[in-house]
Amino acid sequence: MRLKTTFTPADFEALAQTDLSETTCVVFDILRATSSMVTALANGAERIRPVATIEEALAAKAEYPEALLCGERHGQRITAEQAKGTDFDLGNSPREYTAEIVTGKTLITTTTNGTRALRTSLGAREVLVSSFLNLQATIDHLCEASPKRLVLVCGGTFEEAAFEDALAAGAIADAVWNLFTDDSIEDSAQIARALWLAHGASLNASIQHALNARRLLAVPELAADVDFCLQRDTIGQVIRLDPQGWVA
């Protein structure tokens, strides 16, 4: 039994080289990739293909021509200038993923960190896509499944840790703490849990100081994403990345 957290994209490479066959990974990119995926599926999207690069997204679009192209670079929707003449249909704001737009649709998405984190975790026994929106559903599943090894994977901000992802990881760690013995809990999980215990009760106030939140709040059309992504348990679905690389 092991419980650990990874905080930055620097951990992705090591995770990809680890035998994850007996491991459950829970991936967070609170602001905003996993929040957008969870929202899209709750609003009727059929499935989502996360890919690491714009080039991979365009290749997937050629394979699935009816799919919607989604994603961001530097927080903004990917433009034709960035994507060989193709404007993406949607950005990375969860508020864009309405039922009217996504119901019955296949989505292809690439973001700065979140989709990379998901691709890194592909070899795991189970990969869960989580957010504050479906946090309790994720916790309930983990408590029932009681995984032998649990890695809480934070997407991070650029190449650094992200405060909001670490908080979400800490909330999970706190909820499953009693499933693990003291000597099986790594310091990384203790750090995340301590952060949650210190700031979870004042989540919306605390998150205003996070780099990602400050960046979004400075852009009028994206500022509302912060409060949206901090909503607790509005979606009761467990979201998974399947072995073929589809989120559903």
ROKE-495311 format. One record per residue (C-alpha): residue number from 1; residue in one letter; x, y, z. Coordinates in nm, 4 decimals. Layout:
# residues N
finu num: NUM residuo: a east: X north: Y up: Z $
...
END
This chain:
# residues 248
finu num: 1 residuo: m east: 0.0000 north: 0.0000 up: 0.0000 $
finu num: 2 residuo: r east: 0.1413 north: 0.3395 up: -0.0978 $
finu num: 3 residuo: l east: -0.0028 north: 0.6906 up: -0.1149 $
finu num: 4 residuo: k east: 0.1885 north: 0.9696 up: -0.2860 $
finu num: 5 residuo: t east: 0.1395 north: 1.2963 up: -0.4701 $
finu num: 6 residuo: t east: 0.3271 north: 1.4372 up: -0.7663 $
finu num: 7 residuo: f east: 0.3225 north: 1.8149 up: -0.7894 $
finu num: 8 residuo: t east: 0.4914 north: 1.9320 up: -1.1100 $
finu num: 9 residuo: p east: 0.5307 north: 1.8348 up: -1.4762 $
finu num: 10 residuo: a east: 0.8896 north: 1.7424 up: -1.3909 $
finu num: 11 residuo: d east: 0.7348 north: 1.4310 up: -1.2338 $
finu num: 12 residuo: f east: 0.5591 north: 1.3252 up: -1.5554 $
finu num: 13 residuo: e east: 0.8646 north: 1.1608 up: -1.7102 $
finu num: 14 residuo: a east: 0.9446 north: 0.9587 up: -1.3987 $
finu num: 15 residuo: l east: 0.5822 north: 0.8520 up: -1.3703 $
finu num: 16 residuo: a east: 0.5760 north: 0.7402 up: -1.7328 $
finu num: 17 residuo: q east: 0.8794 north: 0.5193 up: -1.6669 $
finu num: 18 residuo: t east: 0.7244 north: 0.3609 up: -1.3561 $
finu num: 19 residuo: d east: 0.5377 north: 0.0309 up: -1.3525 $
finu num: 20 residuo: l east: 0.1857 north: 0.1549 up: -1.2817 $
finu num: 21 residuo: s east: 0.0082 north: -0.1744 up: -1.3450 $
finu num: 22 residuo: e east: -0.1017 north: -0.1988 up: -0.9800 $
finu num: 23 residuo: t east: -0.1514 north: 0.1758 up: -0.9346 $
finu num: 24 residuo: t east: -0.4546 north: 0.4016 up: -0.9436 $
finu num: 25 residuo: c east: -0.3754 north: 0.7542 up: -1.0640 $
finu num: 26 residuo: v east: -0.6042 north: 1.0483 up: -0.9962 $
finu num: 27 residuo: v east: -0.5249 north: 1.3403 up: -1.2275 $
finu num: 28 residuo: f east: -0.6066 north: 1.7030 up: -1.1417 $
finu num: 29 residuo: d east: -0.5767 north: 2.0160 up: -1.3490 $
finu num: 30 residuo: i east: -0.8307 north: 2.2238 up: -1.1609 $
finu num: 31 residuo: l east: -0.7758 north: 2.5447 up: -1.3610 $
finu num: 32 residuo: r east: -0.8938 north: 2.4162 up: -1.5980 $
finu num: 33 residuo: a east: -0.8440 north: 2.1008 up: -1.8055 $
finu num: 34 residuo: t east: -0.9944 north: 1.8330 up: -1.5823 $
finu num: 35 residuo: s east: -1.2759 north: 2.0666 up: -1.4749 $
finu num: 36 residuo: s east: -1.3609 north: 2.1215 up: -1.8415 $
finu num: 37 residuo: m east: -1.3535 north: 1.7496 up: -1.9212 $
finu num: 38 residuo: v east: -1.5757 north: 1.6605 up: -1.6281 $
finu num: 39 residuo: t east: -1.8184 north: 1.9369 up: -1.7273 $
finu num: 40 residuo: a east: -1.8255 north: 1.8298 up: -2.0923 $
finu num: 41 residuo: l east: -1.9082 north: 1.4694 up: -2.0079 $
finu num: 42 residuo: a east: -2.1718 north: 1.5724 up: -1.7537 $
finu num: 43 residuo: n east: -2.3298 north: 1.7842 up: -2.0268 $
finu num: 44 residuo: g east: -2.3541 north: 1.4947 up: -2.2700 $
finu num: 45 residuo: a east: -2.0235 north: 1.4712 up: -2.4574 $
finu num: 46 residuo: e east: -1.9706 north: 1.1131 up: -2.5722 $
finu num: 47 residuo: r east: -1.5957 north: 1.0883 up: -2.5155 $
finu num: 48 residuo: i east: -1.2796 north: 1.3000 up: -2.5034 $
finu num: 49 residuo: r east: -0.9374 north: 1.2306 up: -2.6524 $
finu num: 50 residuo: p east: -0.6652 north: 1.4146 up: -2.4560 $
finu num: 51 residuo: v east: -0.3411 north: 1.4629 up: -2.6494 $
finu num: 52 residuo: a east: -0.0173 north: 1.6347 up: -2.5602 $
finu num: 53 residuo: t east: 0.0467 north: 1.8569 up: -2.8629 $
finu num: 54 residuo: i east: -0.1356 north: 2.0643 up: -3.1235 $
finu num: 55 residuo: e east: 0.0102 north: 1.8382 up: -3.3920 $
finu num: 56 residuo: e east: -0.1380 north: 1.5302 up: -3.2246 $
finu num: 57 residuo: a east: -0.4740 north: 1.7066 up: -3.1994 $
finu num: 58 residuo: l east: -0.4751 north: 1.7827 up: -3.5713 $
finu num: 59 residuo: a east: -0.3805 north: 1.4214 up: -3.6512 $
finu num: 60 residuo: a east: -0.6649 north: 1.2954 up: -3.4312 $
finu num: 61 residuo: k east: -0.9044 north: 1.5355 up: -3.6036 $
finu num: 62 residuo: a east: -0.8080 north: 1.3813 up: -3.9368 $
finu num: 63 residuo: e east: -0.8971 north: 1.0395 up: -3.7942 $
finu num: 64 residuo: y east: -1.2214 north: 1.1624 up: -3.6333 $
finu num: 65 residuo: p east: -1.3373 north: 1.4429 up: -3.8652 $
finu num: 66 residuo: e east: -1.6683 north: 1.4972 up: -3.6815 $
finu num: 67 residuo: a east: -1.4901 north: 1.5662 up: -3.3518 $
finu num: 68 residuo: l east: -1.4631 north: 1.9110 up: -3.1977 $
finu num: 69 residuo: l east: -1.1104 north: 2.0468 up: -3.1552 $
finu num: 70 residuo: c east: -1.0581 north: 2.1911 up: -2.8083 $
finu num: 71 residuo: g east: -0.7738 north: 2.3306 up: -2.6036 $
finu num: 72 residuo: e east: -0.5539 north: 2.6199 up: -2.5078 $
finu num: 73 residuo: r east: -0.2090 north: 2.7643 up: -2.5123 $
finu num: 74 residuo: h east: -0.1276 north: 3.0390 up: -2.2605 $
finu num: 75 residuo: g east: -0.4864 north: 3.0105 up: -2.1398 $
finu num: 76 residuo: q east: -0.6451 north: 3.1105 up: -2.4694 $
finu num: 77 residuo: r east: -0.8232 north: 2.9060 up: -2.7365 $
finu num: 78 residuo: i east: -0.5831 north: 2.7717 up: -3.0003 $
finu num: 79 residuo: t east: -0.5947 north: 2.9762 up: -3.3195 $
finu num: 80 residuo: a east: -0.5298 north: 2.9056 up: -3.6856 $
finu num: 81 residuo: e east: -0.1956 north: 3.0824 up: -3.6538 $
finu num: 82 residuo: q east: -0.0866 north: 2.8242 up: -3.3964 $
finu num: 83 residuo: a east: -0.2462 north: 2.5216 up: -3.5635 $
finu num: 84 residuo: k east: -0.1534 north: 2.5223 up: -3.9316 $
finu num: 85 residuo: g east: -0.4554 north: 2.7216 up: -4.0391 $
finu num: 86 residuo: t east: -0.7155 north: 2.5517 up: -3.8193 $
finu num: 87 residuo: d east: -0.9065 north: 2.7472 up: -3.5572 $
finu num: 88 residuo: f east: -1.0048 north: 2.5246 up: -3.2648 $
finu num: 89 residuo: d east: -1.3755 north: 2.4994 up: -3.1903 $
finu num: 90 residuo: l east: -1.3494 north: 2.5447 up: -2.8136 $
finu num: 91 residuo: g east: -1.0934 north: 2.6668 up: -2.5645 $
finu num: 92 residuo: n east: -1.0375 north: 2.5405 up: -2.2118 $
finu num: 93 residuo: s east: -1.3142 north: 2.7213 up: -2.0246 $
finu num: 94 residuo: p east: -1.5596 north: 2.4758 up: -1.8673 $
finu num: 95 residuo: r east: -1.8341 north: 2.7320 up: -1.9290 $
finu num: 96 residuo: e east: -1.7971 north: 2.6727 up: -2.3032 $
finu num: 97 residuo: y east: -1.8875 north: 2.3053 up: -2.2751 $
finu num: 98 residuo: t east: -2.2647 north: 2.3441 up: -2.2679 $
finu num: 99 residuo: a east: -2.5107 north: 2.0683 up: -2.3493 $
finu num: 100 residuo: e east: -2.6132 north: 2.2552 up: -2.6639 $
finu num: 101 residuo: i east: -2.2577 north: 2.2371 up: -2.7979 $
finu num: 102 residuo: v east: -2.1205 north: 1.9035 up: -2.6758 $
finu num: 103 residuo: t east: -2.4108 north: 1.6579 up: -2.6458 $
finu num: 104 residuo: g east: -2.3269 north: 1.3438 up: -2.8425 $
finu num: 105 residuo: k east: -1.9939 north: 1.4838 up: -2.9569 $
finu num: 106 residuo: t east: -1.6424 north: 1.3437 up: -2.9584 $
finu num: 107 residuo: l east: -1.3898 north: 1.5986 up: -2.8337 $
finu num: 108 residuo: i east: -1.0170 north: 1.6170 up: -2.8999 $
finu num: 109 residuo: t east: -0.8311 north: 1.8358 up: -2.6541 $
finu num: 110 residuo: t east: -0.4794 north: 1.9548 up: -2.5854 $
finu num: 111 residuo: t east: -0.3793 north: 2.1821 up: -2.2986 $
finu num: 112 residuo: t east: -0.0529 north: 2.3055 up: -2.1579 $
finu num: 113 residuo: n east: -0.0339 north: 2.0555 up: -1.8685 $
finu num: 114 residuo: g east: -0.3534 north: 1.8638 up: -1.7992 $
finu num: 115 residuo: t east: -0.3602 north: 1.6490 up: -2.1108 $
finu num: 116 residuo: r east: 0.0097 north: 1.5719 up: -2.0671 $
finu num: 117 residuo: a east: -0.0595 north: 1.4506 up: -1.7146 $
finu num: 118 residuo: l east: -0.3316 north: 1.2198 up: -1.8412 $
finu num: 119 residuo: r east: -0.1162 north: 1.0743 up: -2.1169 $
finu num: 120 residuo: t east: 0.1616 north: 1.0154 up: -1.8642 $
finu num: 121 residuo: s east: -0.0754 north: 0.8074 up: -1.6494 $
finu num: 122 residuo: l east: -0.1985 north: 0.5810 up: -1.9303 $
finu num: 123 residuo: g east: -0.0174 north: 0.2719 up: -1.8025 $
finu num: 124 residuo: a east: -0.1949 north: 0.2757 up: -1.4671 $
finu num: 125 residuo: r east: -0.4422 north: 0.0112 up: -1.3583 $
finu num: 126 residuo: e east: -0.7030 north: 0.2858 up: -1.3340 $
finu num: 127 residuo: v east: -0.6863 north: 0.6549 up: -1.4195 $
finu num: 128 residuo: l east: -0.9464 north: 0.8866 up: -1.2706 $
finu num: 129 residuo: v east: -1.0078 north: 1.2390 up: -1.3994 $
finu num: 130 residuo: s east: -1.1015 north: 1.4578 up: -1.1060 $
finu num: 131 residuo: s east: -1.1872 north: 1.8127 up: -1.0064 $
finu num: 132 residuo: f east: -1.3686 north: 1.9875 up: -0.7264 $
finu num: 133 residuo: l east: -1.6836 north: 1.9450 up: -0.9369 $
finu num: 134 residuo: n east: -1.6815 north: 1.5653 up: -0.8972 $
finu num: 135 residuo: l east: -1.4558 north: 1.5349 up: -0.5930 $
finu num: 136 residuo: q east: -1.6955 north: 1.3372 up: -0.3717 $
finu num: 137 residuo: a east: -1.7767 north: 1.0919 up: -0.6506 $
finu num: 138 residuo: t east: -1.4033 north: 1.0307 up: -0.6911 $
finu num: 139 residuo: i east: -1.3567 north: 0.9878 up: -0.3154 $
finu num: 140 residuo: d east: -1.6490 north: 0.7453 up: -0.2866 $
finu num: 141 residuo: h east: -1.5057 north: 0.5332 up: -0.5658 $
finu num: 142 residuo: l east: -1.1596 north: 0.5247 up: -0.4107 $
finu num: 143 residuo: c east: -1.2949 north: 0.4292 up: -0.0694 $
finu num: 144 residuo: e east: -1.4884 north: 0.1430 up: -0.2260 $
finu num: 145 residuo: a east: -1.2032 north: 0.0272 up: -0.4519 $
finu num: 146 residuo: s east: -0.9340 north: 0.0648 up: -0.1811 $
finu num: 147 residuo: p east: -0.6423 north: 0.0745 up: -0.4286 $
finu num: 148 residuo: k east: -0.3124 north: -0.0791 up: -0.3231 $
finu num: 149 residuo: r east: -0.1161 north: 0.2078 up: -0.4700 $
finu num: 150 residuo: l east: -0.2563 north: 0.5556 up: -0.5199 $
finu num: 151 residuo: v east: -0.0795 north: 0.8425 up: -0.6935 $
finu num: 152 residuo: l east: -0.2407 north: 1.1864 up: -0.6943 $
finu num: 153 residuo: v east: -0.1105 north: 1.3553 up: -1.0102 $
finu num: 154 residuo: c east: -0.1151 north: 1.7363 up: -1.0172 $
finu num: 155 residuo: g east: -0.0990 north: 1.9037 up: -1.3573 $
finu num: 156 residuo: g east: 0.0864 north: 2.2067 up: -1.2277 $
finu num: 157 residuo: t east: 0.1347 north: 2.5552 up: -1.3705 $
finu num: 158 residuo: f east: 0.3764 north: 2.5690 up: -1.6628 $
finu num: 159 residuo: e east: 0.6637 north: 2.3640 up: -1.5127 $
finu num: 160 residuo: e east: 0.5869 north: 2.4484 up: -1.1500 $
finu num: 161 residuo: a east: 0.3465 north: 2.3245 up: -0.8850 $
finu num: 162 residuo: a east: -0.0101 north: 2.4603 up: -0.8852 $
finu num: 163 residuo: f east: -0.1667 north: 2.5579 up: -0.5527 $
finu num: 164 residuo: e east: -0.5183 north: 2.4569 up: -0.6617 $
finu num: 165 residuo: d east: -0.4093 north: 2.1119 up: -0.7819 $
finu num: 166 residuo: a east: -0.2201 north: 2.0463 up: -0.4600 $
finu num: 167 residuo: l east: -0.5303 north: 2.1445 up: -0.2614 $
finu num: 168 residuo: a east: -0.7469 north: 1.8996 up: -0.4553 $
finu num: 169 residuo: a east: -0.4879 north: 1.6261 up: -0.4075 $
finu num: 170 residuo: g east: -0.4845 north: 1.7076 up: -0.0376 $
finu num: 171 residuo: a east: -0.8623 north: 1.6745 up: -0.0172 $
finu num: 172 residuo: i east: -0.8383 north: 1.3246 up: -0.1659 $
finu num: 173 residuo: a east: -0.5456 north: 1.2331 up: 0.0580 $
finu num: 174 residuo: d east: -0.7378 north: 1.3420 up: 0.3662 $
finu num: 175 residuo: a east: -1.0455 north: 1.1435 up: 0.2629 $
finu num: 176 residuo: v east: -0.8563 north: 0.8176 up: 0.2021 $
finu num: 177 residuo: w east: -0.5993 north: 0.8608 up: 0.4805 $
finu num: 178 residuo: n east: -0.7294 north: 0.5734 up: 0.6891 $
finu num: 179 residuo: l east: -0.6918 north: 0.3297 up: 0.3997 $
finu num: 180 residuo: f east: -0.3142 north: 0.3525 up: 0.4404 $
finu num: 181 residuo: t east: -0.0735 north: 0.2864 up: 0.7241 $
finu num: 182 residuo: d east: 0.1636 north: 0.5582 up: 0.8422 $
finu num: 183 residuo: d east: 0.4669 north: 0.3917 up: 0.6885 $
finu num: 184 residuo: s east: 0.2972 north: 0.3692 up: 0.3468 $
finu num: 185 residuo: i east: 0.2165 north: 0.7399 up: 0.3185 $
finu num: 186 residuo: e east: 0.4870 north: 0.9414 up: 0.1458 $
finu num: 187 residuo: d east: 0.5796 north: 1.2930 up: 0.2539 $
finu num: 188 residuo: s east: 0.4348 north: 1.4286 up: -0.0704 $
finu num: 189 residuo: a east: 0.0870 north: 1.3113 up: 0.0357 $
finu num: 190 residuo: q east: 0.1369 north: 1.4553 up: 0.3834 $
finu num: 191 residuo: i east: 0.2290 north: 1.7927 up: 0.2318 $
finu num: 192 residuo: a east: -0.0843 north: 1.7948 up: 0.0153 $
finu num: 193 residuo: r east: -0.3063 north: 1.6924 up: 0.3059 $
finu num: 194 residuo: a east: -0.1584 north: 1.9592 up: 0.5327 $
finu num: 195 residuo: l east: -0.2259 north: 2.2207 up: 0.2658 $
finu num: 196 residuo: w east: -0.5875 north: 2.1085 up: 0.2399 $
finu num: 197 residuo: l east: -0.6387 north: 2.1074 up: 0.6164 $
finu num: 198 residuo: a east: -0.4981 north: 2.4604 up: 0.6334 $
finu num: 199 residuo: h east: -0.6901 north: 2.6087 up: 0.3406 $
finu num: 200 residuo: g east: -0.9805 north: 2.3809 up: 0.2443 $
finu num: 201 residuo: a east: -1.2333 north: 2.5550 up: 0.4671 $
finu num: 202 residuo: s east: -1.1656 north: 2.8873 up: 0.2900 $
finu num: 203 residuo: l east: -1.1072 north: 2.7483 up: -0.0572 $
finu num: 204 residuo: n east: -1.2422 north: 3.0386 up: -0.2629 $
finu num: 205 residuo: a east: -1.0542 north: 3.2989 up: -0.0613 $
finu num: 206 residuo: s east: -0.7291 north: 3.1026 up: -0.0558 $
finu num: 207 residuo: i east: -0.7301 north: 3.0288 up: -0.4282 $
finu num: 208 residuo: q east: -0.7291 north: 3.3988 up: -0.5194 $
finu num: 209 residuo: h east: -0.3544 north: 3.3997 up: -0.4499 $
finu num: 210 residuo: a east: -0.2740 north: 3.1055 up: -0.6793 $
finu num: 211 residuo: l east: -0.0827 north: 3.1953 up: -0.9948 $
finu num: 212 residuo: n east: -0.3328 north: 3.0276 up: -1.2278 $
finu num: 213 residuo: a east: -0.6244 north: 3.1985 up: -1.0575 $
finu num: 214 residuo: r east: -0.4575 north: 3.5403 up: -1.0779 $
finu num: 215 residuo: r east: -0.3860 north: 3.4896 up: -1.4477 $
finu num: 216 residuo: l east: -0.7479 north: 3.3965 up: -1.5213 $
finu num: 217 residuo: l east: -0.8937 north: 3.6706 up: -1.3039 $
finu num: 218 residuo: a east: -0.6912 north: 3.9255 up: -1.4999 $
finu num: 219 residuo: v east: -0.8706 north: 3.8261 up: -1.8242 $
finu num: 220 residuo: p east: -1.2310 north: 3.9513 up: -1.8109 $
finu num: 221 residuo: e east: -1.3756 north: 3.6785 up: -2.0332 $
finu num: 222 residuo: l east: -1.2060 north: 3.4034 up: -1.8288 $
finu num: 223 residuo: a east: -1.2377 north: 3.5398 up: -1.4744 $
finu num: 224 residuo: a east: -1.5637 north: 3.3542 up: -1.4033 $
finu num: 225 residuo: d east: -1.3861 north: 3.0225 up: -1.4665 $
finu num: 226 residuo: v east: -1.2199 north: 3.0421 up: -1.1249 $
finu num: 227 residuo: d east: -1.5408 north: 3.0322 up: -0.9217 $
finu num: 228 residuo: f east: -1.6899 north: 2.7796 up: -1.1631 $
finu num: 229 residuo: c east: -1.4018 north: 2.5370 up: -1.1116 $
finu num: 230 residuo: l east: -1.4178 north: 2.5715 up: -0.7324 $
finu num: 231 residuo: q east: -1.7781 north: 2.4537 up: -0.7088 $
finu num: 232 residuo: r east: -1.7963 north: 2.1440 up: -0.4884 $
finu num: 233 residuo: d east: -1.9659 north: 1.8213 up: -0.5918 $
finu num: 234 residuo: t east: -2.2033 north: 1.9543 up: -0.8540 $
finu num: 235 residuo: i east: -2.1360 north: 1.6448 up: -1.0676 $
finu num: 236 residuo: g east: -2.1834 north: 1.2946 up: -0.9322 $
finu num: 237 residuo: q east: -1.9919 north: 1.1065 up: -1.2014 $
finu num: 238 residuo: v east: -1.6696 north: 0.9093 up: -1.1785 $
finu num: 239 residuo: i east: -1.4673 north: 1.0000 up: -1.4885 $
finu num: 240 residuo: r east: -1.2004 north: 0.7647 up: -1.6210 $
finu num: 241 residuo: l east: -0.9293 north: 0.7542 up: -1.8842 $
finu num: 242 residuo: d east: -0.9584 north: 0.4136 up: -2.0508 $
finu num: 243 residuo: p east: -0.6581 north: 0.2074 up: -2.1726 $
finu num: 244 residuo: q east: -0.7217 north: 0.3263 up: -2.5298 $
finu num: 245 residuo: g east: -0.6727 north: 0.6875 up: -2.4213 $
finu num: 246 residuo: w east: -1.0342 north: 0.8060 up: -2.4142 $
finu num: 247 residuo: v east: -1.1865 north: 0.9968 up: -2.1245 $
finu num: 248 residuo: a east: -1.5454 north: 0.8822 up: -2.0660 $
END
